[in-house]
Amino acid sequence: MKTQTNTMDGARLSKLGSGAFQGHFGGCPDCGDAEGPYNVGRAHWLVCPEHCVRWLIGENLFRAWRDESPEEWEATQRWLDGFRVVKPVYGDDTNPDGEADNDDR
């Protein structure tokens, strides 16, 4: 869940770690938020519904995809098709506030 502290400060994002996996797999380049993962077969995606963006975080990282059917994967893929693929932003481990640089400046 996003918090009020997900705000832009120039080209920096604050509180990236409040999204899925606390930012370990990146966050939305606009707000730092992340939801998911959503599986399409072995592939895992995170999304930011507010900005309609998605990014691939890897394959076969989590077992949940094995319990889903091909029909579920097809439905998930159709839903994900409405999201633009982006390069996520990542937290700076040296920054205790969890801020991330937006490398696409």
Phi, psi and omega in degrees: 000137179285153178243170178296343184274359174282085183231155176274139175227092187065234180263019183244151176252140176251149177060044175303327185288006180273351181272197180303133178059024178051038175083001182303323180257020176092172180218171178303133180292346179267322186228347181087356183283158176206139174230148178133195014275155173246131187257139168231097190063227181282346185279137180245131181239145167250154182223160166237102182298328182298321182253006177053049178234157179215158176210144179281132179253350178145184179230142176057034177277330183232149184282344188304327182300333182290339180267002180259154182266161175303328177294321177295319179296319179296317178295319178296317179297318177300318179294315180295334179300340177279359181249140177278136178282130181227167170270121182285167172260154182236153178289152176266110184299340181274355183255112183294342179275358176076023180283155180230145175277141173268103185288351183266025182297000000 
